[in-house]
């Protein structure tokens, strides 16, 4: 196994923020015993050792999610660093941590800077949008605590990026969100489309419409490529450039196959992806070998096979090389043969990748002539 991306989630549905857009809130029903601290020291040692041993590459990246920045969690991460140093085997260890930042303080920031953590901050827009769906448990706005957290990270020179869930409401204000994230100092913005299917069919009211994601991305792209290309990183835009250059996809959603496994550890269970956290998708349980499980589990093989866009609609699509059917979790639309195997955002991906094609061809030409792709700005009005 050359490279394996794993996310450790040390808590799940228990959280100090009430986010109606969070896809983990409904996981409590089958992880009822996991209210707060899920990973004991024995499991932690096993996870860190096997994670490092599983990597053939010299760099090993740990991603931690579901972290409330309390003092006891700080002790937990000090233990993480000690174990990583113990099992490093001469490899370079990197840590990223995803958090809402609400309890961030100077002690945490000093720890992050000392140990070179990359911090992902969940932030979903400016005050008028943010107050709509992300609040503390007491019902207060999350906007100002997040801004305070970002200022603390900047004060301590801790690198951070932002993760923004795009709902039906927020998708109507793409530039408002984009400029707000810029004002925070974010130079790496990840946009996550909200899609929540209903058991009886269809999707809930918060979910994006099939075409809304494309409009959102195109609107931001128009401004980004004229003002901020080369200074602000947006993964789906960088993926588009890689696709037109024939380079491997860095985002598993757009990969031709699910070869780079993204598997969180939750309550000592292993899942192929945090979007597939349910009893049917569990790959293993406590203390089972990670490397053996990832390769041999039936659930994992089924999810990997589901990445193959075998339907006729995908085979004839002109942007298949950039999309590859999208994420399997979003394939809920009936194809011509009456099977739910088409991506819900198919219309958006077709619109977006078609829109950016002229820009990508120009950027590829610059790249092939040993110029920076960001030089395209000087040719745009």
N, C-alpha and C positions, 0 to 999 in steps of 0.2 A: 504494500500500500504506500504509494509515493507521497500522497497528501490526503489528509482527511480533516475536514472542517467540522469541529464539534463545539456545541454550545452547552455550557453547564448552567442549568437553571436551578438555583438553590432555594427558590420559593416559587409558588405558582399563583393560585387565585387569590391568595391573601395579599393585600396591597394597601398602601396608605393613600392611594389615589382612586377616585371613582371615575374611570374612563369608559364611557358607553361604547367607545370604538375599540376597546381592547378585546382580542379574541381569546384571552385566557380566563375571563371572568366565569365562563360557563364550564370550565374544566373541574371545578370543585366537586361536581356530582360524582366523578369517578376517581378523584384523588382526595377524598374527604379527610383522610388522616394527615394530609400535607397542608397545614395551615400556616406554618411559618418557616421553620428551619428544617430543610429536608435532607441535607447531606451530612451524615456523621463522619467522624474522622477516619474510620476504617474505609468507608466508601470513597472519601476524598483522596486518601493515599492511593487506592487502587485506580481511581479515575486518572489522577495525574501521572502515575507511573505508566499505565497502559497507553494513555494519550501520547506521551513522549515516545514510548517504544514503537508506537504504530507509525510514526513519521519516518520516512526515508530521507526527507529533506532536512537540511541543517536548521531551518527555522521552524519553530513550533508556536502556533498561535492559539491561545486560550480565549474563548469568548464567554463572558459571564452575564447572565440576565436575571431579572427578578430580584434585584438587590436593593433593599432599603438600607440607607447609609447610617445605621445605628452603631453605637460603640462596640457591641458584641460582634457585629459583622466585620468591623475593622480588625478585631482580633482573629476572626476567621480568615481574612485575606492575608494577614501577617503569617498565619500558618500555611496558607497557599504558597506564598513566596518561599518559605523555608523548605517545603516539600518539592517545589519546582527546582530549587537549587540542589537538593539532595538527589533528585532523579534526572538531572539535566543531561548527563552523559556527554558534556561538551557542546550541546546544542544551544542555539540562541532561543530564549523563551520570551514571548511577547504576550501581553495581556490586554484585552479590550473589555470594557464593562459598560453595559447598557443600563441606564437608570433614569428616573424622572428628576433626580437631583434635588428633591424637596428638602432632604435632611443634610445636604452637603455642608461641610464646615472646613475650617482651616486644617484640622488634623487629617481629614480625609484627603484634602488637596496636597498636603505635604507628602502623604504616603503615595499618592498617585504620581507626583512628580519624581520622587525618589526612585520609584520602581518603574517609571516610564509607561504608565498605563495610558491607553487611548480610551477616552470616555465618549460614549454615545448618549446624547441627551434627547429625550422624547419631548418634542415641542410641535404644536399643531397650528400655529398662526398667531395673529396679534390678538389684542384683548377682545375685540368684538366677535371673533371666531372662537378663540380659545375658551372663553367662559361658557360657550355653548355645550361642550361635551367633556371637558376634562377638569375635574374639581378634586379637592382633597376630600377625605371621608367626612369632614365636618361641613362640607358644602362650599368652601371658600375657593376663589379662583386660583388656578395653578399658574397663571401667567406671571405674576410678580415673583413667586419663589423660583421659577425657572430662570428668569432674568437675573436674579440674585445669584443663582448657582453658576450661571455662565460667567458673571463678573468675577466670582471666586476662582473659577478655573483659569480665567485670563490673568488674574492677579498672581497666581502661582505658576504661570506658564505651563499649564497642563493642556495637552492637545485634546481637542474634542471635535465631534461632528454631530449633526442633528438628524433625527429620524422623525418624519412627519407623516401621520396617517391622513389620507385624503378621503373625506366623506362626501356625501351628496351635497351637503351645504358648503363645505370649504372648497370644493372643486369649482365653485362659481367665482372664487376670488384668487386665481393663481398668482397674479402679480402682487397682490396685497400680501400673500403668504411669502412669496419669494423675497420681496424687499424687507419684510419683517425679519426673516432669517438672516439676510445680509446685515441688517442693523444690529443683530445679536453678535455678529462676527463669525458666523458659520461660513466656512469655505469648503465644506463637504456636506451636501444635502441629499438625504435619501428619502424618496417619496414612496409611500406604501398605500396602494389603493385598498379601500375598505370594501369587502365583499362578504356578506353574511347570508348564505342561503337559508331558506325556511324549510322546515320538515315537510310542509304541505305543498312545497313548490314555490318558485319565485325567490325573491330576496327581500330583506326588510328595507324600510324607508331610508335608513342611514347609508345604505350601500350606493355606490356610484352607478349611474346608468351605463350601459355598454359603451356608449360613445364618449362619455364625459372625461375619462382618463386621457384619451387622445387629445381632446381640446385643451385640457389642462397642461399637458406636456408640451404641445405645440406653442402655446402662448408663452410659457416660460422659456422654451428653447429660442424663440425669436429674440428675446431680450438677452439671454445668456450668451449666445454666440456673437452678438454685437458688442457686448460690454464686458463679459466676465469669463469667457473661455480662456483657459490657462491659469486662472486664479481661483475659480470655484469649481469643485468637482461634483458632478451629478452622475451617479453610476449608470443610469440608463442611457444617458447621452454618450458616455464613454464606451458603453457596450455597443452602441450603434456604430461608432467609429471602428471598433475592433471587428465587428461583423463585416463591414465593407472592406476591411483590410485582410480578411480571411484569418483573423487571429482567434484563439480560443475564447469562449465566453467566460467572463469572470463572475457572472451572475448565474446561479444554478437554474433560475426560472427560464432562462433563454438558452441553456445548454442543449446540445443535441441529444444527450443522454445524461442520466443522473449519476455521473461518475464520482463527483466530489461530494461525498455524503455530508449532510448538515444535520447533526443529530444531538439534540439536547439530552442531558441527564436530568430526569425529573423524578424526585422521590425514589431514587435508586433504580429507575426504569430508563430504558433507552428507546428513543424514537427517531425515525428517519428525519423528521423535520418538526419544528414546533407548530407548524400548520396541520400536522397529522397526529396531534396528541389526542388519542382515544384508545380504548382497550384493544380494538382490532389492529392498530398500527404499532403496538408495542413490539420491539425487537428482542428484548431480553429483560431479565430482572437482576436482582442484586448479585454482584460479584461475578457475573458471567463475563467471559473474555470479550472485550470490545471488538478486537480485530476479527475474531471468528464470527461474531454476531453480525457485523456489518456486511460481511461477504456472503454468509450462508443463510440468513433468515429468509423465510418465505415472504414475509411482509416487505422486507427491503427489496427483494427481487421484483415483487409486484409493482412497487412504486417506481423502481428504475425502468421497468418495462413500460409503465404508463407514460414515460417521457417521450416515447417514440410516437411522432405524429403520423399515424398510419391512415387516417381518414382521407378521403378523396379531396375534401375541401382544403386540407393542409398541403397535400401533395401538389396541388395546382396553384398554390398561393405564391405570388411573386416575392413576398417578404419572408418566406419560410426560413431562408438562411439566417435571418436576424431574429426570428421569433421561436421557431421550432415548437410551436404549439403552446408556448407559455407554461406556466406552472400547472402541474396536474391538479392541484387543489381547486383551480379556477375552471376546470373543464366540466361544466354543469349544463351546457346548452346542447340540445338535441341536434345531432347531425342529420344528413339526408336519410340515413338508414334508421333513424329513430332512437339513437343511443346517446346518452349524455356524455359526449366526448369532445365537444368543441369548447374553446376557451370563451368564457363570458366576455372578456375584453378583446375579442378578436377584431371587432370593428375599430377599436381604439388603436391597437397595434398596427393594423393595416394603414390607418390614417397617419399615425405618427411616423412610422418608418418610411412611408411614401413621401411624406412632407420633408423629411430630413435628407432624402437621397441626394439632391443636388449639392447640398452642403458637404455631405460625406464624400462625394466624388471629388470636390475641390480640396478638401482636407487630405484625402488620400493622395492626390496629385502632389500636394505640397510635401507630404511625408516621404513620398517616393523620390523627390528631388532634394531630400535632406534638409527641408525647411520644417519649422515647427508648425503643426496643424493649426495652432492658435493664430498664426499669421493671416488666417482667412479674414480676420477683422478688418484689415486694411483694404480689402476688396469689397466690403459690404457697405452699402449706403446707410 
